[in-house]
């Protein structure tokens, strides 16, 4: 059993991250396996390298032992090779649409935001322009045939892209999208059980297609409920939830906090998302 915690260093970790890391850690350790830390640092200007060290300190403070694997910034060649392979398979198409273009096309919304209307799928786009590359979901599924994946709580789920549409696999001004990078990394790191918050549940449909197209091993999945703030919103770095670094520096006991999170005994104002 290998699990991982894969934070992006674009803000401090908060209690929601601690909860997520503890779940991944404990599942691995109970099974006699390994818990990996992977820094997902390919978000250009938003990535702050100094936060990676803070994350390591946070995990140690919580009493979680981990093995750190290569950060995403060290794996760009692997992502490029995979994107080339997918382009050769004919399942990616270039897209020039800006966020504003997508919004003004009056899109339908699914669980991961606006469903791309497929504008650039239907037109010639010069791939030498600054373009993003999208996965043609219908074409990809025609190659792979029907697929499914396994979630520890939800059971077997057939891959269904109707609520997601053609997602971005390679970004316009940044490298690989989260979908491509995370899928390749989980395979390269030998992750056997992907644990992450329920907010990424639907992303797994995309990841399963990428695994099939690139002959990657298929892990099991465990999507856990999120911690919510007083307003019923998921805890967020932006809205100023107390960071683990603040708590640590204020002399709070990380081991005690970890035990409380394990027992679902949350601090005032924090609750667990209902299934
Ligand atoms: N890097 C992602 C995040 O910080 C996590 C991705 C994952 O666990 O698959 O939200």
Boltz pocket constraint, residues with backbone or C-beta under 6 A from the ligand:
constraints:
  - pocket:
      binder: B
      contacts: [[A, 6], [A, 7], [A, 8], [A, 40], [A, 182], [A, 195], [A, 196], [A, 197], [A, 200]]
      max_distance: 6.0
